[in-house]
């Protein structure tokens, strides 16, 4: 049995491109889902603090390092106010947990 390695590499490259495309699409959908977060905190904080999910009025946010988490915790009340400005009354958040 003869294996055509060139064709095999092409298939891997195509698969890799498809996976990268899907991952990019997922990131864009997540960003759209939490667009109120990025409008409230801006691009700089949005890069270091990424919302994971919202449950029962509590927004869970993943933060890249403990120092940033500490600073964001200190600014929590201001951030909640800004986030709630972009939300309807029924979707307002009560708390943010930085992880």
MDTraj code that builds the backbone (N, CA, C; nanometers):
import mdtraj as md
import numpy as np

residues = "UNK UNK UNK UNK UNK UNK UNK UNK UNK UNK UNK UNK UNK UNK UNK UNK UNK UNK UNK UNK UNK UNK UNK UNK UNK UNK UNK UNK UNK UNK UNK UNK UNK UNK UNK UNK UNK UNK UNK UNK UNK UNK UNK UNK UNK UNK UNK UNK UNK UNK UNK UNK UNK UNK UNK UNK UNK UNK UNK UNK UNK UNK UNK UNK UNK UNK UNK UNK UNK UNK UNK UNK UNK UNK UNK UNK UNK UNK UNK UNK UNK UNK UNK UNK UNK UNK UNK UNK UNK UNK UNK UNK UNK UNK UNK UNK UNK UNK UNK".split()
xyz = np.array([
    [0.0841, -0.1178, 0.0000],
    [0.0000, 0.0000, 0.0000],
    [0.0885, 0.1239, 0.0000],
    [0.0594, 0.2148, -0.0900],
    [0.1380, 0.3371, -0.1020],
    [0.0585, 0.4531, -0.0401],
    [0.1269, 0.5290, 0.0470],
    [0.0633, 0.6431, 0.1129],
    [0.1123, 0.7709, 0.0469],
    [0.0195, 0.8540, 0.0066],
    [0.0534, 0.9828, -0.0535],
    [0.0614, 1.0872, 0.0587],
    [0.1843, 1.1156, 0.1039],
    [0.2027, 1.2057, 0.2169],
    [0.1637, 1.3498, 0.1846],
    [0.1786, 1.3910, 0.0599],
    [0.1399, 1.5269, 0.0226],
    [-0.0099, 1.5474, 0.0423],
    [-0.0882, 1.4500, 0.0009],
    [-0.2329, 1.4610, 0.0164],
    [-0.2707, 1.4591, 0.1646],
    [-0.2008, 1.3779, 0.2425],
    [-0.2271, 1.3698, 0.3857],
    [-0.2010, 1.5049, 0.4527],
    [-0.0904, 1.5696, 0.4168],
    [-0.0582, 1.7006, 0.4735],
    [-0.1623, 1.8042, 0.4324],
    [-0.2100, 1.7981, 0.3099],
    [-0.3117, 1.8920, 0.2646],
    [-0.4399, 1.8764, 0.3453],
    [-0.4772, 1.7519, 0.3731],
    [-0.5977, 1.7279, 0.4525],
    [-0.5816, 1.7848, 0.5930],
    [-0.4611, 1.7666, 0.6514],
    [-0.4362, 1.8207, 0.7849],
    [-0.4437, 1.9725, 0.7833],
    [-0.3878, 2.0349, 0.6820],
    [-0.3906, 2.1802, 0.6713],
    [-0.5342, 2.2296, 0.6580],
    [-0.6147, 2.1620, 0.5770],
    [-0.7549, 2.2009, 0.5606],
    [-0.8304, 2.1866, 0.6921],
    [-0.8068, 2.0767, 0.7628],
    [-0.8727, 2.0534, 0.8902],
    [-0.8307, 2.1598, 0.9920],
    [-0.7025, 2.1906, 0.9946],
    [-0.6516, 2.2942, 1.0856],
    [-0.7159, 2.4291, 1.0579],
    [-0.7300, 2.4635, 0.9306],
    [-0.7938, 2.5898, 0.8937],
    [-0.9407, 2.5917, 0.9346],
    [-1.0091, 2.4791, 0.9157],
    [-1.1494, 2.4705, 0.9551],
    [-1.1655, 2.4867, 1.1061],
    [-1.0782, 2.4228, 1.1822],
    [-1.0846, 2.4329, 1.3283],
    [-1.0590, 2.5761, 1.3730],
    [-0.9592, 2.6419, 1.3148],
    [-0.9308, 2.7809, 1.3494],
    [-1.0495, 2.8703, 1.3163],
    [-1.1123, 2.8453, 1.2030],
    [-1.2297, 2.9225, 1.1643],
    [-1.3445, 2.9048, 1.2623],
    [-1.3672, 2.7807, 1.3051],
    [-1.4733, 2.7536, 1.4026],
    [-1.4445, 2.8195, 1.5371],
    [-1.3191, 2.8141, 1.5819],
    [-1.2831, 2.8772, 1.7091],
    [-1.3021, 3.0285, 1.7033],
    [-1.2642, 3.0882, 1.5927],
    [-1.2821, 3.2319, 1.5744],
    [-1.4302, 3.2686, 1.5768],
    [-1.5118, 3.1887, 1.5107],
    [-1.6556, 3.2121, 1.5080],
    [-1.7167, 3.2008, 1.6480],
    [-1.6709, 3.1020, 1.7259],
    [-1.7199, 3.0868, 1.8633],
    [-1.6835, 3.2079, 1.9486],
    [-1.5608, 3.2573, 1.9340],
    [-1.5185, 3.3760, 2.0091],
    [-1.6034, 3.4967, 1.9725],
    [-1.6341, 3.5130, 1.8440],
    [-1.7152, 3.6256, 1.7999],
    [-1.8573, 3.6155, 1.8542],
    [-1.9131, 3.4948, 1.8564],
    [-2.0477, 3.4760, 1.9104],
    [-2.0509, 3.5067, 2.0602],
    [-1.9474, 3.4637, 2.1319],
    [-1.9409, 3.4907, 2.2750],
    [-1.9291, 3.6404, 2.2994],
    [-1.8497, 3.7074, 2.2156],
    [-1.8338, 3.8521, 2.2312],
    [-1.9668, 3.9225, 2.2054],
    [-2.0435, 3.8766, 2.1075],
    [-2.1753, 3.9357, 2.0800],
    [-2.2704, 3.9103, 2.1967],
    [-2.2612, 3.7927, 2.2545],
    [-2.3495, 3.7552, 2.3652],
    [-2.3266, 3.8454, 2.4858],
    [-2.2024, 3.8825, 2.5097],
    [-2.1678, 3.9679, 2.6231],
    [-2.1253, 4.1070, 2.5781],
    [-2.1875, 4.1583, 2.4720],
    [-2.1477, 4.2893, 2.4205],
    [-2.1678, 4.3997, 2.5233],
    [-2.2664, 4.3843, 2.6121],
    [-2.2892, 4.4840, 2.7168],
    [-2.1681, 4.4969, 2.8087],
    [-2.0961, 4.3867, 2.8296],
    [-1.9755, 4.3890, 2.9134],
    [-1.8674, 4.4735, 2.8471],
    [-1.8423, 4.4494, 2.7198],
    [-1.7367, 4.5202, 2.6486],
    [-1.7707, 4.6673, 2.6301],
    [-1.8989, 4.7009, 2.6161],
    [-1.9401, 4.8411, 2.6083],
    [-1.9145, 4.9128, 2.7407],
    [-1.9337, 4.8417, 2.8507],
    [-1.9187, 4.9024, 2.9825],
    [-1.7729, 4.9179, 3.0248],
    [-1.6910, 4.8157, 3.0018],
    [-1.5539, 4.8187, 3.0553],
    [-1.4497, 4.8649, 2.9544],
    [-1.4808, 4.8605, 2.8279],
    [-1.3852, 4.9028, 2.7272],
    [-1.2948, 4.7897, 2.6804],
    [-1.2121, 4.8225, 2.5833],
    [-1.1282, 4.7215, 2.5189],
    [-1.0149, 4.6725, 2.6086],
    [-0.9538, 4.7624, 2.6845],
    [-0.8391, 4.7242, 2.7681],
    [-0.8792, 4.6229, 2.8745],
    [-0.9823, 4.6530, 2.9507],
    [-1.0278, 4.5601, 3.0544],
    [-1.0901, 4.4371, 2.9897],
    [-1.1559, 4.4548, 2.8752],
    [-1.2170, 4.3425, 2.8047],
    [-1.1177, 4.2359, 2.7625],
    [-0.9921, 4.2747, 2.7456],
    [-0.8886, 4.1770, 2.7087],
    [-0.8412, 4.0941, 2.8280],
    [-0.8460, 4.1517, 2.9477],
    [-0.7960, 4.0792, 3.0648],
    [-0.9066, 4.0156, 3.1469],
    [-1.0317, 4.0586, 3.1240],
    [-1.1456, 4.0058, 3.1983],
    [-1.2545, 3.9658, 3.0992],
    [-1.2752, 3.8360, 3.0844],
    [-1.3679, 3.7833, 2.9843],
    [-1.4861, 3.7165, 3.0546],
    [-1.6091, 3.7589, 3.0245],
    [-1.7256, 3.6968, 3.0875],
    [-1.7389, 3.5501, 3.0478],
    [-1.7682, 3.4667, 3.1445],
    [-1.7839, 3.3237, 3.1190],
    [-1.9314, 3.2881, 3.1035],
    [-2.0130, 3.3294, 3.2019],
    [-2.1563, 3.3028, 3.1950],
    [-2.2296, 3.3919, 3.2950],
    [-2.3613, 3.3977, 3.2785],
    [-2.4477, 3.4746, 3.3683],
    [-2.5540, 3.3802, 3.4214],
    [-2.5713, 3.3799, 3.5545],
    [-2.6670, 3.2888, 3.6156],
    [-2.7355, 3.3597, 3.7326],
    [-2.8678, 3.3672, 3.7287],
    [-2.9479, 3.4277, 3.8347],
    [-2.9026, 3.5700, 3.8674],
    [-2.8718, 3.6473, 3.7666],
    [-2.8336, 3.7864, 3.7869],
    [-2.6902, 3.8075, 3.8294],
    [-2.6116, 3.7017, 3.8320],
    [-2.4700, 3.7114, 3.8695],
    [-2.3858, 3.6829, 3.7458],
    [-2.2968, 3.7749, 3.7145],
    [-2.2077, 3.7597, 3.5991],
    [-2.0736, 3.7046, 3.6479],
    [-2.0318, 3.5922, 3.5920],
    [-1.9035, 3.5296, 3.6265],
    [-1.8017, 3.5683, 3.5201],
    [-1.6897, 3.6245, 3.5651],
    [-1.5893, 3.6776, 3.4731],
    [-1.4542, 3.6148, 3.5030],
    [-1.3913, 3.5589, 3.4001],
    [-1.2560, 3.5042, 3.4139],
    [-1.1552, 3.6170, 3.3953],
    [-1.0589, 3.6247, 3.4875],
    [-0.9567, 3.7301, 3.4838],
    [-0.8208, 3.6629, 3.4702],
    [-0.7311, 3.7265, 3.3934],
    [-0.6041, 3.6622, 3.3588],
    [-0.5069, 3.6476, 3.4756],
    [-0.5098, 3.7382, 3.5734],
    [-0.4146, 3.7244, 3.6845],
    [-0.4740, 3.7809, 3.8139],
    [-0.4195, 3.7417, 3.9273],
    [-0.4740, 3.7834, 4.0571],
    [-0.4690, 3.9344, 4.0812],
    [-0.3675, 4.0004, 4.0313],
    [-0.3566, 4.1452, 4.0523],
    [-0.4715, 4.2170, 3.9819],
    [-0.4987, 4.1775, 3.8603],
    [-0.6109, 4.2362, 3.7861],
    [-0.7433, 4.2036, 3.8540],
    [-0.7555, 4.0815, 3.9042],
    [-0.8777, 4.0411, 3.9742],
    [-0.9005, 4.1293, 4.0971],
    [-0.7936, 4.1573, 4.1709],
    [-0.8033, 4.2432, 4.2892],
    [-0.8497, 4.3830, 4.2510],
    [-0.7891, 4.4396, 4.1488],
    [-0.8252, 4.5748, 4.1051],
    [-0.9697, 4.5806, 4.0552],
    [-1.0111, 4.4803, 3.9800],
    [-1.1484, 4.4776, 3.9301],
    [-1.2483, 4.4602, 4.0445],
    [-1.2124, 4.3839, 4.1453],
    [-1.2988, 4.3664, 4.2614],
    [-1.3187, 4.4995, 4.3328],
    [-1.2148, 4.5792, 4.3398],
    [-1.2249, 4.7115, 4.4018],
    [-1.3165, 4.8042, 4.3220],
    [-1.3243, 4.7844, 4.1912],
    [-1.4056, 4.8683, 4.1027],
    [-1.5437, 4.8071, 4.0754],
    [-1.5786, 4.7019, 4.1461],
    [-1.6991, 4.6232, 4.1161],
    [-1.8263, 4.7078, 4.1084],
    [-1.8505, 4.7929, 4.2061],
    [-1.9756, 4.8697, 4.2072],
    [-1.9855, 4.9622, 4.0856],
    [-1.8746, 5.0243, 4.0472],
    [-1.8742, 5.1102, 3.9280],
    [-1.9016, 5.0289, 3.8013],
    [-1.8408, 4.9127, 3.7937],
    [-1.8583, 4.8269, 3.6762],
    [-2.0028, 4.7795, 3.6669],
    [-2.0625, 4.7424, 3.7801],
    [-2.2021, 4.6970, 3.7793],
    [-2.2932, 4.8087, 3.7285],
    [-2.2700, 4.9311, 3.7749],
    [-2.3498, 5.0450, 3.7276],
    [-2.3380, 5.0627, 3.5769],
    [-2.2150, 5.0595, 3.5262],
    [-2.1930, 5.0786, 3.3827],
    [-2.2555, 4.9659, 3.3005],
    [-2.2417, 4.8429, 3.3493],
    [-2.2988, 4.7285, 3.2774],
    [-2.4506, 4.7403, 3.2742],
    [-2.5111, 4.7757, 3.3859],
    [-2.6568, 4.7844, 3.3931],
    [-2.7144, 4.8974, 3.3088],
    [-2.6338, 4.9971, 3.2762],
    [-2.6797, 5.1038, 3.1867],
    [-2.7125, 5.0487, 3.0481],
    [-2.6459, 4.9415, 3.0098],
    [-2.6636, 4.8825, 2.8768],
    [-2.7644, 4.7678, 2.8744],
    [-2.8282, 4.7393, 2.9882],
    [-2.9209, 4.6260, 2.9961],
    [-3.0624, 4.6728, 3.0266],
    [-3.1583, 4.5919, 2.9866],
    [-3.2971, 4.6206, 3.0213],
    [-3.3203, 4.5871, 3.1683],
    [-3.4317, 4.6333, 3.2210],
    [-3.4622, 4.6147, 3.3635],
    [-3.4634, 4.4679, 3.4047],
    [-3.5155, 4.3814, 3.3193],
    [-3.5259, 4.2397, 3.3544],
    [-3.3930, 4.1649, 3.3448],
    [-3.2955, 4.2218, 3.2743],
    [-3.1682, 4.1521, 3.2547],
    [-3.0533, 4.2120, 3.3351],
    [-3.0818, 4.3080, 3.4205],
    [-2.9759, 4.3731, 3.4986],
    [-2.9051, 4.2720, 3.5885],
    [-2.7767, 4.2986, 3.6125],
    [-2.6997, 4.2084, 3.6984],
    [-2.6972, 4.2623, 3.8414],
    [-2.6909, 4.1710, 3.9366],
    [-2.6881, 4.2066, 4.0786],
    [-2.5463, 4.2048, 4.1329],
    [-2.4645, 4.1159, 4.0763],
    [-2.3292, 4.0987, 4.1281],
    [-2.2373, 4.0473, 4.0179],
    [-2.1098, 4.0657, 4.0381],
    [-2.0074, 4.0124, 3.9475],
    [-1.9098, 3.9327, 4.0323],
    [-1.8784, 3.8132, 3.9870],
    [-1.7763, 3.7322, 4.0544],
    [-1.6586, 3.7175, 3.9591],
    [-1.5450, 3.7678, 4.0046],
    [-1.4221, 3.7590, 3.9254],
    [-1.3472, 3.6335, 3.9661],
    [-1.3166, 3.5472, 3.8672],
    [-1.2478, 3.4213, 3.8952],
    [-1.1113, 3.4212, 3.8300],
])
top = md.Topology()
chain = top.add_chain()
for i, resn in enumerate(residues, 1):
    res = top.add_residue(resn, chain, resSeq=i)
    for name in ("N", "CA", "C"):
        top.add_atom(name, md.element.get_by_symbol(name[0]), res)
traj = md.Trajectory(xyz[None], top)
